[in-house]
Amino acid sequence: MELSFPRPDLTNGPRDLMFSRRSPPLRALAFAIIAGAMAGSIAVLASEPAGAEALLLVEVDTGKVLHAENATYPWYPASVTKLMTTYTTLRAVREGRITLDSLFTVTANAAVQAPTKMGFAVGTQVTVDNAIKMLMVKSANDMAVLLAEGVSGSIENFAAEMNRNAHRLGMTQTNYVNPNGLPADEQITSARDLAILARALIREFPEYDSYWHLPGIRMGKRVVRNYNTLLGRYAGADGMKTGFICASGFNLVATATRDGRRLIAVVLGAPSSGVRAVKAAHLLEQGFSAAPLSWLTPSLGLVESLAPIDAAPVNLHEEMCGSHRKRPATEEEEQEASGSGLPADSPYAVFLSSLRPQAKGASLLQAEANLGEPVVVFTGPPKGQGTVQATQVASANARPAKPDSKTAAPKPSPAVASVGAPWSSLSPAALAANPPTELSATPAGLAAVVPLPRARPRAAAEKPPNR
Protein backbone atom coordinates (compact mmCIF):
# COMPACT_ATOMS: atom_id res chain seq x y z
CA MET A 1 0.00 0.00 0.00
CA GLU A 2 1.18 3.49 -0.82
CA LEU A 3 0.58 6.43 1.47
CA SER A 4 0.87 10.01 0.19
CA PHE A 5 0.72 13.21 2.21
CA PRO A 6 -0.54 16.62 0.95
CA ARG A 7 1.69 19.50 0.04
CA PRO A 8 0.85 23.01 1.25
CA ASP A 9 -1.41 24.90 -1.15
CA LEU A 10 -0.78 28.61 -0.57
CA THR A 11 -3.60 29.59 -2.92
CA ASN A 12 -6.48 27.63 -1.49
CA GLY A 13 -5.18 27.24 2.06
CA PRO A 14 -4.30 23.98 3.80
CA ARG A 15 -5.73 20.85 2.30
CA ASP A 16 -7.22 17.97 4.24
CA LEU A 17 -5.10 14.93 4.92
CA MET A 18 -5.77 12.44 2.12
CA PHE A 19 -4.65 8.97 1.33
CA SER A 20 -3.71 7.51 -2.01
CA ARG A 21 -6.63 6.17 -4.00
CA ARG A 22 -4.57 3.04 -4.46
CA SER A 23 -5.10 2.14 -0.79
CA PRO A 24 -8.86 2.46 -0.09
CA PRO A 25 -8.85 -0.07 2.80
CA LEU A 26 -6.20 1.95 4.64
CA ARG A 27 -8.04 5.19 3.93
CA ALA A 28 -11.30 3.79 5.29
CA LEU A 29 -9.57 2.46 8.38
CA ALA A 30 -7.95 5.83 9.05
CA PHE A 31 -11.24 7.68 8.85
CA ALA A 32 -12.84 5.11 11.16
CA ILE A 33 -10.07 5.64 13.72
CA ILE A 34 -10.42 9.43 13.53
CA ALA A 35 -14.19 9.19 14.00
CA GLY A 36 -13.74 6.89 16.96
CA ALA A 37 -11.22 9.23 18.57
CA MET A 38 -13.67 12.13 18.26
CA ALA A 39 -16.24 10.09 20.16
CA GLY A 40 -13.77 9.27 22.89
CA SER A 41 -13.72 5.57 22.20
CA ILE A 42 -12.17 3.22 19.67
CA ALA A 43 -13.60 -0.18 19.03
CA VAL A 44 -11.00 -2.88 19.57
CA LEU A 45 -11.52 -6.32 18.12
CA ALA A 46 -9.56 -8.93 19.99
CA SER A 47 -9.91 -12.42 21.36
CA GLU A 48 -8.89 -11.26 24.85
CA PRO A 49 -9.77 -8.14 26.84
CA ALA A 50 -7.55 -5.18 26.03
CA GLY A 51 -7.29 -4.51 29.75
CA ALA A 52 -8.33 -6.15 32.98
CA GLU A 53 -11.53 -4.13 33.25
CA ALA A 54 -14.82 -3.56 31.45
CA LEU A 55 -16.46 -0.15 31.02
CA LEU A 56 -19.89 0.73 29.69
CA LEU A 57 -21.99 3.91 29.56
CA VAL A 58 -25.66 3.72 28.57
CA GLU A 59 -28.53 6.21 28.35
CA VAL A 60 -31.51 5.01 30.41
CA ASP A 61 -34.37 6.36 28.28
CA THR A 62 -33.12 5.15 24.93
CA GLY A 63 -30.70 2.32 25.77
CA LYS A 64 -28.13 4.02 23.54
CA VAL A 65 -24.53 2.98 24.16
CA LEU A 66 -22.31 6.05 24.69
CA HIS A 67 -19.06 4.23 25.53
CA ALA A 68 -18.02 0.59 25.61
CA GLU A 69 -14.80 -1.25 26.42
CA ASN A 70 -14.82 -5.02 26.91
CA ALA A 71 -18.54 -4.63 27.62
CA THR A 72 -19.46 -8.14 26.49
CA TYR A 73 -16.68 -10.16 28.07
CA PRO A 74 -18.01 -12.61 30.70
CA TRP A 75 -17.33 -11.42 34.25
CA TYR A 76 -17.97 -12.56 37.80
CA PRO A 77 -20.61 -10.18 39.19
CA ALA A 78 -19.84 -10.36 42.94
CA SER A 79 -22.39 -8.36 44.93
CA VAL A 80 -23.90 -6.55 41.96
CA THR A 81 -25.77 -9.87 41.81
CA LYS A 82 -28.00 -8.32 44.47
CA LEU A 83 -29.53 -6.05 41.84
CA MET A 84 -31.18 -9.15 40.35
CA THR A 85 -32.05 -10.40 43.85
CA THR A 86 -33.89 -7.13 44.42
CA TYR A 87 -35.47 -7.21 40.96
CA THR A 88 -36.80 -10.73 41.50
CA THR A 89 -38.11 -9.82 44.96
CA LEU A 90 -39.90 -6.70 43.68
CA ARG A 91 -41.51 -8.72 40.89
CA ALA A 92 -42.84 -11.09 43.55
CA VAL A 93 -44.28 -8.05 45.36
CA ARG A 94 -45.89 -6.77 42.15
CA GLU A 95 -47.36 -10.20 41.42
CA GLY A 96 -48.96 -10.26 44.88
CA ARG A 97 -47.02 -13.27 46.11
CA ILE A 98 -45.50 -11.26 48.98
CA THR A 99 -45.66 -7.70 50.33
CA LEU A 100 -42.98 -5.35 51.61
CA ASP A 101 -44.31 -6.06 55.11
CA SER A 102 -44.03 -9.85 54.73
CA LEU A 103 -41.92 -11.34 57.53
CA PHE A 104 -39.17 -13.75 56.51
CA THR A 105 -37.22 -15.81 59.04
CA VAL A 106 -33.44 -16.19 59.20
CA THR A 107 -32.65 -19.86 58.67
CA ALA A 108 -29.48 -21.72 59.56
CA ASN A 109 -28.54 -21.55 55.88
CA ALA A 110 -28.84 -17.78 55.86
CA ALA A 111 -26.99 -17.38 59.16
CA VAL A 112 -23.89 -19.26 58.00
CA GLN A 113 -23.30 -17.12 54.89
CA ALA A 114 -19.85 -15.57 54.66
CA PRO A 115 -19.38 -11.89 55.55
CA THR A 116 -20.45 -9.30 54.78
CA LYS A 117 -23.71 -9.96 56.66
CA MET A 118 -26.01 -8.60 59.37
CA GLY A 119 -25.26 -11.56 61.61
CA PHE A 120 -28.77 -12.08 63.00
CA ALA A 121 -29.50 -15.22 65.00
CA VAL A 122 -31.44 -18.11 63.51
CA GLY A 123 -35.14 -17.41 63.97
CA THR A 124 -34.85 -13.63 63.66
CA GLN A 125 -37.66 -12.20 61.54
CA VAL A 126 -37.13 -9.36 59.08
CA THR A 127 -39.60 -7.64 56.76
CA VAL A 128 -38.96 -7.64 53.02
CA ASP A 129 -38.58 -3.85 53.12
CA ASN A 130 -35.91 -3.91 55.83
CA ALA A 131 -34.11 -6.84 54.20
CA ILE A 132 -33.85 -4.96 50.88
CA LYS A 133 -32.47 -1.89 52.67
CA MET A 134 -29.84 -4.00 54.45
CA LEU A 135 -29.08 -5.75 51.16
CA MET A 136 -28.53 -2.55 49.18
CA VAL A 137 -26.54 -0.65 51.82
CA LYS A 138 -24.70 -3.26 53.87
CA SER A 139 -24.61 -5.76 50.97
CA ALA A 140 -25.65 -8.36 53.53
CA ASN A 141 -25.21 -11.89 52.21
CA ASP A 142 -27.50 -13.38 54.87
CA MET A 143 -30.32 -11.02 53.86
CA ALA A 144 -29.93 -12.15 50.23
CA VAL A 145 -30.52 -15.75 51.31
CA LEU A 146 -33.38 -14.70 53.60
CA LEU A 147 -35.12 -13.06 50.61
CA ALA A 148 -34.38 -16.00 48.31
CA GLU A 149 -35.79 -18.57 50.70
CA GLY A 150 -38.74 -16.36 51.61
CA VAL A 151 -39.72 -15.67 47.99
CA SER A 152 -39.05 -19.05 46.39
CA GLY A 153 -38.55 -21.54 49.21
CA SER A 154 -34.89 -22.28 48.51
CA ILE A 155 -31.75 -20.81 46.97
CA GLU A 156 -32.02 -23.20 44.03
CA ASN A 157 -35.62 -22.20 43.25
CA PHE A 158 -34.79 -18.51 43.59
CA ALA A 159 -31.74 -18.83 41.33
CA ALA A 160 -33.96 -20.46 38.72
CA GLU A 161 -36.35 -17.52 39.02
CA MET A 162 -33.44 -15.08 38.69
CA ASN A 163 -32.34 -16.86 35.51
CA ARG A 164 -35.85 -16.74 34.06
CA ASN A 165 -35.95 -13.00 34.67
CA ALA A 166 -32.51 -12.57 33.12
CA HIS A 167 -33.58 -14.51 30.02
CA ARG A 168 -36.77 -12.47 29.68
CA LEU A 169 -34.77 -9.22 29.89
CA GLY A 170 -32.31 -10.35 27.21
CA MET A 171 -29.35 -10.88 29.55
CA THR A 172 -27.86 -13.55 27.32
CA GLN A 173 -24.49 -13.75 29.09
CA THR A 174 -25.79 -14.14 32.63
CA ASN A 175 -26.25 -17.16 34.87
CA TYR A 176 -27.03 -17.24 38.59
CA VAL A 177 -26.55 -19.97 41.16
CA ASN A 178 -26.87 -17.86 44.33
CA PRO A 179 -28.59 -14.60 45.35
CA ASN A 180 -25.59 -12.81 46.88
CA GLY A 181 -22.69 -13.16 44.43
CA LEU A 182 -20.35 -15.10 46.68
CA PRO A 183 -17.71 -16.94 44.61
CA ALA A 184 -19.10 -19.56 42.24
CA ASP A 185 -17.69 -20.58 38.88
CA GLU A 186 -21.18 -20.66 37.31
CA GLN A 187 -22.15 -17.16 38.52
CA ILE A 188 -21.44 -15.07 35.42
CA THR A 189 -22.58 -11.82 33.81
CA SER A 190 -21.18 -8.96 31.69
CA ALA A 191 -21.21 -5.17 31.70
CA ARG A 192 -23.78 -5.34 28.89
CA ASP A 193 -26.16 -7.51 30.90
CA LEU A 194 -25.75 -5.42 34.04
CA ALA A 195 -26.70 -2.27 32.14
CA ILE A 196 -29.80 -4.06 30.81
CA LEU A 197 -30.72 -5.06 34.38
CA ALA A 198 -30.15 -1.55 35.74
CA ARG A 199 -32.41 -0.10 33.02
CA ALA A 200 -35.11 -2.64 33.88
CA LEU A 201 -34.99 -1.74 37.59
CA ILE A 202 -35.27 1.97 36.85
CA ARG A 203 -37.98 1.68 34.22
CA GLU A 204 -40.11 -1.09 35.73
CA PHE A 205 -39.96 -0.03 39.38
CA PRO A 206 -39.82 3.79 39.52
CA GLU A 207 -41.77 3.74 42.80
CA TYR A 208 -38.84 1.96 44.49
CA ASP A 209 -36.13 4.28 43.19
CA SER A 210 -35.10 5.28 46.72
CA TYR A 211 -33.68 1.78 47.31
CA TRP A 212 -30.86 2.53 44.85
CA HIS A 213 -29.50 5.57 46.68
CA LEU A 214 -30.04 5.02 50.40
CA PRO A 215 -27.41 7.06 52.29
CA GLY A 216 -27.05 4.39 54.95
CA ILE A 217 -28.91 2.35 57.55
CA ARG A 218 -29.19 2.78 61.30
CA MET A 219 -30.00 0.02 63.76
CA GLY A 220 -29.83 1.35 67.28
CA LYS A 221 -26.43 3.02 67.60
CA ARG A 222 -25.01 1.03 64.71
CA VAL A 223 -24.69 2.98 61.44
CA VAL A 224 -23.55 1.60 58.09
CA ARG A 225 -23.01 3.95 55.16
CA ASN A 226 -23.57 3.02 51.53
CA TYR A 227 -20.43 1.63 49.87
CA ASN A 228 -21.23 3.50 46.65
CA THR A 229 -18.98 6.51 47.26
CA LEU A 230 -20.38 8.44 44.31
CA LEU A 231 -23.52 9.11 46.32
CA GLY A 232 -23.35 12.59 47.77
CA ARG A 233 -20.02 13.28 46.10
CA TYR A 234 -20.74 13.22 42.37
CA ALA A 235 -23.34 15.71 41.12
CA GLY A 236 -26.55 13.86 40.28
CA ALA A 237 -25.46 10.40 41.49
CA ASP A 238 -28.54 8.33 42.43
CA GLY A 239 -27.57 4.62 42.46
CA MET A 240 -26.94 1.65 42.38
CA LYS A 241 -24.67 -1.17 43.72
CA THR A 242 -21.05 -2.13 44.39
CA GLY A 243 -19.43 -5.56 44.42
CA PHE A 244 -16.11 -7.26 45.09
CA ILE A 245 -14.64 -10.73 45.17
CA CYS A 246 -11.03 -11.62 44.36
CA ALA A 247 -11.93 -13.09 40.96
CA SER A 248 -13.95 -10.08 39.80
CA GLY A 249 -12.03 -7.12 41.14
CA PHE A 250 -13.96 -4.05 42.25
CA ASN A 251 -17.28 -3.70 40.43
CA LEU A 252 -19.81 -0.86 40.33
CA VAL A 253 -23.09 -0.18 38.61
CA ALA A 254 -23.64 3.57 39.02
CA THR A 255 -26.42 5.88 37.88
CA ALA A 256 -26.72 9.65 37.78
CA THR A 257 -29.30 12.16 36.57
CA ARG A 258 -28.86 15.70 35.28
CA ASP A 259 -31.45 17.91 33.60
CA GLY A 260 -33.84 14.99 33.36
CA ARG A 261 -31.29 12.75 31.60
CA ARG A 262 -30.23 9.60 33.41
CA LEU A 263 -27.15 7.54 32.59
CA ILE A 264 -25.85 4.15 33.71
CA ALA A 265 -22.11 3.54 34.12
CA VAL A 266 -20.77 0.01 34.64
CA VAL A 267 -17.21 -0.55 35.86
CA LEU A 268 -15.94 -4.11 36.29
CA GLY A 269 -12.49 -5.20 37.46
CA ALA A 270 -11.17 -1.94 38.94
CA PRO A 271 -8.10 -2.36 41.19
CA SER A 272 -9.69 -0.64 44.22
CA SER A 273 -12.94 0.85 45.47
CA GLY A 274 -11.59 4.36 44.98
CA VAL A 275 -10.54 3.76 41.38
CA ARG A 276 -13.91 2.25 40.45
CA ALA A 277 -15.65 5.39 41.77
CA VAL A 278 -13.32 7.67 39.81
CA LYS A 279 -13.77 5.65 36.61
CA ALA A 280 -17.54 5.67 36.96
CA ALA A 281 -17.54 9.43 37.59
CA HIS A 282 -15.37 9.97 34.52
CA LEU A 283 -17.72 7.89 32.36
CA LEU A 284 -20.78 9.72 33.61
CA GLU A 285 -19.15 13.11 33.13
CA GLN A 286 -18.17 12.15 29.61
CA GLY A 287 -21.79 11.31 28.86
CA PHE A 288 -23.24 14.48 30.35
CA SER A 289 -20.59 16.74 28.80
CA ALA A 290 -21.02 15.28 25.33
CA ALA A 291 -24.81 15.87 25.25
CA PRO A 292 -24.65 19.17 23.26
CA LEU A 293 -22.39 17.51 20.66
CA SER A 294 -24.20 14.19 20.56
CA TRP A 295 -24.86 14.62 16.83
CA LEU A 296 -21.08 14.29 16.29
CA THR A 297 -20.90 11.04 18.22
CA PRO A 298 -20.94 7.92 16.03
CA SER A 299 -23.71 5.60 17.09
CA LEU A 300 -22.60 2.52 18.98
CA GLY A 301 -26.10 1.07 18.85
CA LEU A 302 -28.35 -0.03 21.67
CA VAL A 303 -27.10 -1.95 24.67
CA GLU A 304 -29.09 -5.05 23.63
CA SER A 305 -27.34 -5.05 20.25
CA LEU A 306 -23.84 -5.39 21.69
CA ALA A 307 -22.50 -8.74 20.47
CA PRO A 308 -21.63 -11.19 23.27
CA ILE A 309 -18.10 -12.63 23.26
CA ASP A 310 -17.70 -16.36 23.75
CA ALA A 311 -14.85 -16.61 26.24
CA ALA A 312 -14.06 -17.77 29.75
CA PRO A 313 -14.85 -15.23 32.50
CA VAL A 314 -12.05 -12.83 33.31
CA ASN A 315 -10.43 -14.01 36.56
CA LEU A 316 -8.46 -11.45 38.58
CA HIS A 317 -7.91 -13.62 41.66
CA GLU A 318 -4.14 -13.67 41.39
CA GLU A 319 -3.93 -9.93 40.78
CA MET A 320 -6.29 -9.01 43.62
CA CYS A 321 -5.50 -11.67 46.20
CA GLY A 322 -2.38 -13.47 45.00
CA SER A 323 0.67 -14.40 47.04
CA HIS A 324 2.55 -11.32 45.78
CA ARG A 325 0.32 -9.14 47.96
CA LYS A 326 0.99 -8.68 51.65
CA ARG A 327 -2.70 -9.32 52.17
CA PRO A 328 -5.63 -9.94 49.82
CA ALA A 329 -7.62 -6.96 48.56
CA THR A 330 -10.85 -6.21 50.39
CA GLU A 331 -13.51 -3.51 50.35
CA GLU A 332 -12.05 -2.13 53.57
CA GLU A 333 -8.41 -1.91 52.48
CA GLU A 334 -8.49 1.80 51.68
CA GLN A 335 -10.40 2.71 54.82
CA GLU A 336 -7.71 0.98 56.83
CA ALA A 337 -4.92 2.58 54.81
CA SER A 338 -6.36 6.07 55.12
CA GLY A 339 -4.81 6.49 58.55
CA SER A 340 -7.90 8.29 59.77
CA GLY A 341 -8.20 6.14 62.88
CA LEU A 342 -11.94 5.96 62.28
CA PRO A 343 -14.01 2.77 62.19
CA ALA A 344 -14.33 1.15 58.78
CA ASP A 345 -18.04 2.03 58.59
CA SER A 346 -17.49 5.62 59.72
CA PRO A 347 -18.84 7.95 57.03
CA TYR A 348 -15.59 9.90 56.83
CA ALA A 349 -13.45 6.75 56.65
CA VAL A 350 -15.59 5.38 53.83
CA PHE A 351 -15.51 8.57 51.81
CA LEU A 352 -11.84 9.36 52.42
CA SER A 353 -10.98 5.95 51.01
CA SER A 354 -12.05 6.85 47.50
CA LEU A 355 -10.04 10.07 47.50
CA ARG A 356 -6.71 8.26 47.56
CA PRO A 357 -6.40 7.47 43.84
CA GLN A 358 -5.25 10.47 41.82
CA ALA A 359 -6.59 9.07 38.58
CA LYS A 360 -7.96 11.23 35.81
CA GLY A 361 -11.41 12.37 36.84
CA ALA A 362 -10.74 12.34 40.61
CA SER A 363 -11.54 16.06 40.76
CA LEU A 364 -15.12 15.20 39.75
CA LEU A 365 -15.76 13.90 43.27
CA GLN A 366 -16.38 16.25 46.17
CA ALA A 367 -14.02 15.92 49.12
CA GLU A 368 -16.88 15.35 51.56
CA ALA A 369 -20.18 13.63 50.95
CA ASN A 370 -23.57 15.22 51.46
CA LEU A 371 -25.70 12.15 52.01
CA GLY A 372 -28.22 12.99 54.67
CA GLU A 373 -29.42 10.84 57.54
CA PRO A 374 -29.36 7.03 57.34
CA VAL A 375 -32.72 5.27 57.33
CA VAL A 376 -33.79 3.30 60.41
CA VAL A 377 -34.06 -0.46 60.01
CA PHE A 378 -35.19 -3.04 62.53
CA THR A 379 -36.06 -6.68 62.97
CA GLY A 380 -39.52 -8.01 63.57
CA PRO A 381 -42.93 -6.87 62.34
CA PRO A 382 -43.54 -3.44 60.83
CA LYS A 383 -43.75 -0.53 63.25
CA GLY A 384 -47.06 -0.31 65.02
CA GLN A 385 -47.73 -4.04 64.96
CA GLY A 386 -45.71 -4.79 68.07
CA THR A 387 -46.18 -3.60 71.65
CA VAL A 388 -43.47 -2.64 74.09
CA GLN A 389 -43.33 -4.82 77.12
CA ALA A 390 -40.81 -4.52 79.92
CA THR A 391 -40.26 -6.74 82.94
CA GLN A 392 -38.24 -6.06 86.02
CA VAL A 393 -35.01 -7.98 86.48
CA ALA A 394 -35.33 -10.17 89.56
CA SER A 395 -33.27 -9.09 92.52
CA ALA A 396 -30.13 -11.09 93.03
CA ASN A 397 -30.99 -11.40 96.75
CA ALA A 398 -34.56 -12.50 96.17
CA ARG A 399 -35.42 -16.01 97.23
CA PRO A 400 -36.16 -18.08 94.14
CA ALA A 401 -39.67 -19.42 93.89
CA LYS A 402 -40.07 -23.07 94.72
CA PRO A 403 -40.75 -24.92 91.52
CA ASP A 404 -44.03 -26.69 91.16
CA SER A 405 -43.76 -30.41 90.79
CA LYS A 406 -45.28 -30.18 87.31
CA THR A 407 -43.95 -26.85 86.08
CA ALA A 408 -40.35 -25.65 85.93
CA ALA A 409 -39.65 -22.37 87.70
CA PRO A 410 -39.40 -19.38 85.35
CA LYS A 411 -35.93 -17.89 85.06
CA PRO A 412 -35.40 -14.18 85.68
CA SER A 413 -35.07 -12.30 82.37
CA PRO A 414 -33.66 -8.93 81.42
CA ALA A 415 -35.89 -6.18 80.13
CA VAL A 416 -37.08 -7.06 76.68
CA ALA A 417 -39.33 -5.56 74.06
CA SER A 418 -41.43 -7.10 71.37
CA VAL A 419 -39.50 -7.87 68.23
CA GLY A 420 -41.42 -5.26 66.27
CA ALA A 421 -40.49 -2.28 68.43
CA PRO A 422 -37.65 -0.08 67.15
CA TRP A 423 -34.94 0.93 69.61
CA SER A 424 -36.18 4.51 69.63
CA SER A 425 -39.51 3.38 71.14
CA LEU A 426 -37.99 1.61 74.16
CA SER A 427 -38.30 3.16 77.57
CA PRO A 428 -35.16 4.49 79.31
CA ALA A 429 -35.48 1.66 81.81
CA ALA A 430 -35.50 -0.96 79.09
CA LEU A 431 -32.52 0.61 77.33
CA ALA A 432 -30.55 0.89 80.57
CA ALA A 433 -31.22 -2.74 81.41
CA ASN A 434 -30.21 -4.03 78.01
CA PRO A 435 -28.10 -1.53 76.00
CA PRO A 436 -25.85 -3.81 73.91
CA THR A 437 -28.45 -6.14 72.49
CA GLU A 438 -30.68 -6.38 69.51
CA LEU A 439 -34.17 -7.82 69.46
CA SER A 440 -34.97 -10.83 67.38
CA ALA A 441 -37.70 -13.43 67.18
CA THR A 442 -37.40 -17.06 68.12
CA PRO A 443 -38.94 -19.70 65.86
CA ALA A 444 -41.84 -19.85 68.30
CA GLY A 445 -42.44 -16.12 67.87
CA LEU A 446 -41.36 -15.19 71.40
CA ALA A 447 -39.28 -12.11 72.13
CA ALA A 448 -35.64 -12.86 72.79
CA VAL A 449 -32.49 -10.89 73.49
CA VAL A 450 -29.63 -11.66 71.11
CA PRO A 451 -26.13 -10.13 71.38
CA LEU A 452 -25.21 -7.74 68.61
CA PRO A 453 -22.71 -9.19 66.14
CA ARG A 454 -19.24 -8.01 67.05
CA ALA A 455 -16.35 -7.31 64.73
CA ARG A 456 -13.60 -9.90 64.86
CA PRO A 457 -10.16 -10.11 63.27
CA ARG A 458 -10.35 -11.79 59.87
CA ALA A 459 -8.42 -15.01 59.64
CA ALA A 460 -5.83 -15.20 56.89
CA ALA A 461 -7.72 -18.00 55.14
CA GLU A 462 -11.12 -16.32 55.38
CA LYS A 463 -12.69 -15.20 52.13
CA PRO A 464 -12.72 -11.44 51.58
CA PRO A 465 -16.08 -9.73 51.94
CA ASN A 466 -18.45 -9.65 49.02
CA ARG A 467 -19.69 -6.10 48.44
N, C-alpha and C positions, 0 to 999 in steps of 0.2 A: 504494500500500500504506500502511496505517495502522499505526503502532507505538505501543503504550500501555505505560506503566511502572506498577508497583504503588505503591500508597500504603501507608504504615506501618499495620499492624494491631496496636494496643497490646494487644488482647485475646488474640489467638492467636500473637503474636510475628511476626517478619519473614516475609513471604511470598516464595516463589521468584519470580525474574524470569520474567515471562510475556509472550507476544506476542499481539496481537489475533488472534482466530479468523478475522478477515477476511484474514489474510496467512499462510496455512499454508506456502507455499513459503519465505518469509523465516524463519518459525519453525523449520522443518526444517533450513535452512541454518545457522542460529545454533547449534542443538544439535549439528550435525555439526562445526562449528568448535570448540565447547567440548570435545567429545570428543577431537578431534584434538590440541588443546592439552594435554589431560591426558596423552596418550600421548607428548608431546614431538615430535610431527611433524604437519604439516598437508599433506594432499595438494593439490598444485597442478597444475591442468590448463592446459597452455599449449603452444603450437606451438614454442617455443624454450626452452632451459634457463633456469630462474630465476636461475642463477648459473653461473659458469664452473667448475663442479666437480660431480662425482657422488659420492654417499655411499650406502652400503648396509650394513646390519647383519643377519646371518642366523645362526640357531641351527643348528649342525652336525647334531645328531641328528634333528631334525624338519624342517629346511628352512624353518622359520617365519621370515618377514620381521619384524624388530623395528623397523626404521627404513629409510626409502628417500627419497632426493632425486635426481631425474634419473637413476634407476638403470637406465633402459632407453634412454637416449640413446646412439647409436653413439659410440665413442671409440677413439682410437689406443692400443693396449695398451703400446707400448714394450717394456721388458724383462720385464714380467709375462707376455709371450709364452712365456718360458722355463718357465713352469709346465706349459704344454701340451707343450713339448719334452720335459720330464722325464716327464710322463704317458705320452706316446707311446713313449718309450724303455723305461719300466718295463713297459708292456704287452708290448713285444717280448721283454723278459726273461721275463715270466710265460708267454708263449707258446712259450718255448724257442728262439726264433730267435737270441738272443744270451745272454750271461751278463754279470754285473758284472765279470768278469775278462777279457772279450773285449778284445783290443787293436785300437784304431782308429788310423789313420795320418793325420797332419796333411797335407792336400793344399794345393796352391797356392791353391785357392779359399778354403780355411779361413784360410790365413795372411794373405790380403790383406783380411780383414774389418776394418771400422773399429773403433777403440777404443770400448769397453773390451775388452781381450783379453789372453790369456796371452803371446802373442808368440812361440810356439815355432816353430822352423825347420821347413820342409817336410821330411817324412819322420819327424818325431818321433812316437813311439807313446805312446798314453795309454789306460789302461783305462777302461771305461765308468764304473766307480765313481769314479775320480779326476776324470773329465771332468764328471760330475754335481756333484761337490763344488765344482769350480772354477766351474761354471755358476751354482750357487745362491749362492755367496759373492761371487766376483769379478764375476759376471754376464758371463762371458767370451764374447764373440761368436764367436770362433774355435772354442771348444769346442762351441757350439751347432751350428755347421756340421759339425764333426767327428762329432758324434753323428748328425746328420741323414744324412750321407753313409754313415756306418758302418751305420746301421739300415736305410736304404731305398735306398742307392746314389746318391742325388742329392737336392739341395734340393727340386726339384720333386716327386719321389716322396714325400719326407717330408712336405712341405706338404699333399699330397693325403691322406696318412695322418692328419695332424693334423686336417684338415677332416672326415674320416670319423668320427674320435673325437668331435669337437665336435658333429656332427650326431647321433650316437648318444646323447650326453649331454643333448641338448636345448638346446644353445647356438645358438639360432636367429639371433642377431645377429652371429655371429663368422665371420670368414674369415681364413685364413692364407696368406701367400705366402713367408714365410721363417721360420726357427726361432729367430731372435734378437730380432725386434722392431725392427730398424733401419728407418728411415723408408720407408714404402711406402703409397701411397694405398689399396691394396686390403687392407691389414692392419688389420682392424677388430674390435672387440669391444664389450662394455658391462659395467657393474658387475654387472648381473644374471648375465651369462654367466660372468664371472670367479668369482662366488660359487658357481655351479654346478660349475665346474671345481675350485675349492678343496675343496668337499665331496667330490667324486669322488676326489681325491687322498687325502684323509684316510680316507675310508671303504673305498676299494678297496685301498689300499696301506699299512695300518697298520704293517707291518714296516719300512717305509722312512721312518717319521715323523722320524727324526733329520736327514734331508736338509733339512727345512724350517727348522730352527733351529740350524744349525752356527754356532758362535761366530766362526769364521774359519778360514783355511787357512794352513799354513806349508810353504814350500818352501825348504829350506836356511835362510838367515837372513832370507828374505823372508816377511813376514807381511801378510796382507790380512784385515781384519775385515769382518764382515757389514754391509752397508749398511742393513739393517733396524734402526734405532736403538731400536725398542721392545724388542728382545731384551736381557734383562738389566737393563732399566730400567723396564718396566711389569710389574706383578705378574701372573704367569701367561702372559706372551707366549711363544708357541712356533712362530711362523712368520709369513709365508711368503716373499714376494718383492717387491722394489721395481722401479721402472722410470721412465725419463725420456727423452723426446725433446722438441724444441721444440714440436711440434704437440700433444703430449699433456699437457704439464705434468708435475708430479711425481705418480706413481702408487704405490699400495701396496695389496697384499693382505696383511692381517695376521690372525693367529689368536691366541687366548688361551684358557686353560682355568682354571677355578676350581671347586672342589667338584664335579669330574666333569662340568661343563657347559662345552662348547667353543663359542666364537662366531667368526664370520668378519666382519671389517670390511674394506670396500673403499672406498678413497679415490682418486678420479681427478681430475687437474687442479689439484692444490694448487700454490701459488705457490713453494714451496721444500720441501726435504727435511725441514726442521724442522717446518714447518706440517703436512705430511702425517702425520708421526708424532704430533703433538699431536691432530689431528683423529681419527686412528684410535684413539688412547687414549681420547678423549672418547666416541666411539661405543661402544667396548668397555665402558667404565665405565658408560655409560648402560644397556647391556644387563644387566650383572651386578647393578647397583644396583636395577633394576626387577623382578628375579626374584620377590621376595616379593609384589609388587603386580601380577603379570602378569595376574591375573584382571580388573584394571581396564583393561588395555591392549586397545584395539580391534584385532581381528585384521586384519593387512594381507595375509593369505594366505601361500601358499608361494612360494618364490623362482621356481619354474618358472611360476607363474601370473601373474607380473608381465607386463603387456602391452608388447611391444616398440613403440617409436616409430619411424616411418618418417621419417627425416631424414638430412641429411648429417652426417658425423662432426664433432664439435666440434673446431675447429682453433685452438690457442692460440699458434701460431708467432710472431705479431706481438707478443703480450703477453710471451712468454718470451724471445724472441731478436730482437725488432725493433730498428730503427735508433734508437729512443728510449733504448735501454739502452747504457751504456758498453761492456758486453760481454755476449754471450749468456749465459743461465742455464746452469749445468751442475750435476752432482751435487756437484762439489767446491767450489762457490762459497762455501758457508758455512764449510767447513774453512779456506779461504784467508782469509776475512774474520774469523775468530775471533781472529786475532792471537796465536795460541798459539806460533807459530814451529815447530810440529811438522809432520812429513810428513803428506801428505793421508791416507795409510792408517794413520797412528798411531791406536791405539785412542782416546786422549784427544781427538785432533783430530776424529775422526769423531763421538764422542759429544757433545763440546762444541757441535758445529755445530747440533744439534737443540735446544739449550737457548736459542738466541737468540730465537726468537719468544716473545712473552709472551701468546699467545692463551689463551682460556679452555680449561682442561684441562691447561695446561703443568705444573701442580703434580702431575699424576698420574705424571710421569716422574721417576725418581730422578736425582740429579745425576751419579752415576757408575754405570757399568754393571758388573754382576757376571756376566760371560760364561763364564769358564773358559778353558782352554787351547785354542788353535786346533788343528785336526786336521792331521796331516802328509799331504801329497800329493806325488806324484812321477810322473815319466814312466817309460815302459817297463813290463815285465811286473810282475805282482804280486810282493810281497816273497817271497823264498825261491826264486823261479824263476830268479834271476840270480846270477852269481858275481862276486866282486870280483877284479879283475885289475889289477895295477899294473906299469908298466914304468919303468925308469930313463930319465931324460932324458939324451940323449947329451951328452958333454962338448963344450964349444965348441972345445976345442983338439984333440979327437980327429981323427985322419986319417980322412976319409970312405972307406968301402969302395969299391973299384973296381967299377963296375957290370959285371955279366955282359953279354955281347953279346946275350943273349936276354931278360934280365930287368932291369927298371929297379931301381936301388938304392932300398931303403926309406928313407923320410925319418924323421929322429928325431921322436918324438911325445911330448907331455907325458903325465903320469900320467893315466890314464883308468880308469873303472870301467864295468862292464856297465850297460846302460841300466836294468836292473831294480833296481839297488842304490840305496837311499835315501842321502842325504848322511850321515846319522848312522852308517852302516855303513862309511864310508870310513876308511882308515887315516890317521893324522896326516900321513904322508909324502905320501899322495895329495892330501889337503886343502891342504897347504902348497904343493904343486907347482901346484895348479890351484884357487885359492880363488874366483875370480869367475865360474865357469862353471857351466853346468847340463847334465846329460847328456841326450842325445836319441839317437834311432835313425835311421840313414840308411835309405833305401829298401831297401838290400841287407841290412839287419839288423845292420850293424856298429856298434860303439860309436863315438861321435863327441863332440867337445867343442864346444859351441855357446855363444857369449856370452849372458849373461843380457840380456833386454830392458831397455833403459835409458829412464828418463823423458826426454822432450824437450819443449821449449816447444811449445804448441799454436798452429798457424798460425791467423790470423784467419778464414780461410775454411774451416777444418776443422770437420766436424760435431761437435757436442757429444757426449759419451759417452752410450751407451745403457745405463741401469742401472735 
